Each structure stands twice: as C-alpha cells, then as structure tokens.
Amino acid sequence: MRRWLLSAGFALRGVAHAWRTQPNFRIEVVLGLIALAFSLWLHAALPPILLSIGLVLGLELLNTALEAALDQLHPGRHPAIGAAKDAAAGAVLVASLCTLLVGAVELGPPLWAKLGL
Ligand SMILES: Nc1ncnc2c1ncn2[C@@H]1O[C@H](COP(=O)(O)OP(=O)(O)OP(=O)(O)O)[C@@H](O)[C@H]1O
C-alpha cells in the first residue's frame, strides 16, 4: 500500500509538472471540464465523454514526457527526433479530433433539444 501511495505521488507530480509547464495541457483540462459540465447538464452518457477526455490528457502527458526525454537525450537537432516529436504531437491531434466528434455526437442532439431547435 505504501509503495502504491508513493507511485501515485510521483504520478501526481508528473501531472502537476505538465499543468505548470504545458499551456496545451491546461487548455485541454479546461475544455474537458467544460465538456463534463455540459454532459451533466444535458444528462448525456458520461463514459464516452470521460474516456475521450482521459485519452487526450493521457496522450498529452505522454507527449510531454517524450519531448522532455528526447531534449535531454539528444539536445541537438536530428530528423529522427523531429519525426518522433511530430508523431507524438500527431497522436494528441488525432485523439483531440475524435474527441470533438464524440462531443458532437453525444452532446449535439440533447443540446438542440434543450434549445428547442
Ligand atoms: N531536436 C529536434 N530535431 C529536429 N526537429 C525538431 C527537434 N525538436 C523539435 N523539432 C521539430 O519542431 C517541432 C516542435 O518541437 P517542440 O519541441 O518545440 O515541441 P512543441 O510542439 O513546440 O511542444 P511544446 O510547446 O509543448 O514544447 C517538432 O514537432 C519537430 O517537428
């Protein structure tokens, strides 16, 4: 149990570091909270929304980890480093676009109904 709490502490430190240093992570957290608030207000299904938000935030954390490790391991420029960073950023982009689709499908219809459209 003590080991698990220790690991959870390290993980939370990673999340706090991303919050402090990554503007994109802060934006995604705020947008996620807004989507969550809308889901509760519209009584929409929470699992797809929560999974999508978690996927984007998780990939952003991995992207941050990869960038930090690559910059430390290879401070100079190299096409392979650029390709690795581009792929990691691409993963966040793909997840974000899919999350937008999930949001539109899950929240669109109840929002229109609520607004009487
Ligand atoms: N060492 C490098 N060698 C080659 N290309 C790089 C290198 N570092 C960055 N790049 C290129 O520049 C892009 C931006 O890299 P950078 O590390 O600035 O990330 P970022 O997207 O600005 O993320 P953040 O703002 O979170 O640091 C990368 O996606 C890659 O195409």
PDBQT file of the ligand as one rigid body, heavy atoms in Angstrom, charges set to zero:
ROOT
HETATM    1  N1  LIG A 201      15.750  18.172 -31.866  1.00  0.00    +0.000 N 
HETATM    2  C1  LIG A 201      14.962  18.330 -32.927  1.00  0.00    +0.000 A 
HETATM    3  N2  LIG A 201      15.355  17.905 -34.135  1.00  0.00    +0.000 NA
HETATM    4  C2  LIG A 201      14.565  18.056 -35.220  1.00  0.00    +0.000 A 
HETATM    5  N3  LIG A 201      13.345  18.635 -35.191  1.00  0.00    +0.000 NA
HETATM    6  C3  LIG A 201      12.885  19.070 -34.013  1.00  0.00    +0.000 A 
HETATM    7  C4  LIG A 201      13.678  18.961 -32.825  1.00  0.00    +0.000 A 
HETATM    8  N4  LIG A 201      12.962  19.494 -31.797  1.00  0.00    +0.000 NA
HETATM    9  C5  LIG A 201      11.813  19.904 -32.326  1.00  0.00    +0.000 A 
HETATM   10  N5  LIG A 201      11.734  19.663 -33.642  1.00  0.00    +0.000 N 
HETATM   11  C6  LIG A 201      10.605  19.974 -34.550  1.00  0.00    +0.000 C 
HETATM   12  O1  LIG A 201       9.913  21.091 -34.026  1.00  0.00    +0.000 OA
HETATM   13  C7  LIG A 201       8.578  20.701 -33.640  1.00  0.00    +0.000 C 
HETATM   14  C8  LIG A 201       8.220  21.393 -32.334  1.00  0.00    +0.000 C 
HETATM   15  O2  LIG A 201       9.037  20.863 -31.314  1.00  0.00    +0.000 OA
HETATM   16  P1  LIG A 201       8.986  21.358 -29.812  1.00  0.00    +0.000 P 
HETATM   17  O3  LIG A 201       9.923  20.537 -29.014  1.00  0.00    +0.000 OA
HETATM   18  O4  LIG A 201       9.177  22.832 -29.760  1.00  0.00    +0.000 OA
HETATM   19  O5  LIG A 201       7.548  20.945 -29.428  1.00  0.00    +0.000 OA
HETATM   20  P2  LIG A 201       6.222  21.801 -29.327  1.00  0.00    +0.000 P 
HETATM   21  O6  LIG A 201       5.239  21.161 -30.274  1.00  0.00    +0.000 OA
HETATM   22  O7  LIG A 201       6.519  23.246 -29.505  1.00  0.00    +0.000 OA
HETATM   23  O8  LIG A 201       5.799  21.430 -27.892  1.00  0.00    +0.000 OA
HETATM   24  P3  LIG A 201       5.864  22.299 -26.574  1.00  0.00    +0.000 P 
HETATM   25  O9  LIG A 201       5.365  23.683 -26.909  1.00  0.00    +0.000 OA
HETATM   26  O10 LIG A 201       4.937  21.523 -25.696  1.00  0.00    +0.000 OA
HETATM   27  O11 LIG A 201       7.299  22.258 -26.120  1.00  0.00    +0.000 OA
HETATM   28  C9  LIG A 201       8.616  19.169 -33.518  1.00  0.00    +0.000 C 
HETATM   29  O12 LIG A 201       7.346  18.604 -33.712  1.00  0.00    +0.000 OA
HETATM   30  C10 LIG A 201       9.604  18.821 -34.617  1.00  0.00    +0.000 C 
HETATM   31  O13 LIG A 201       8.990  18.827 -35.888  1.00  0.00    +0.000 OA
ENDROOT
TORSDOF 0
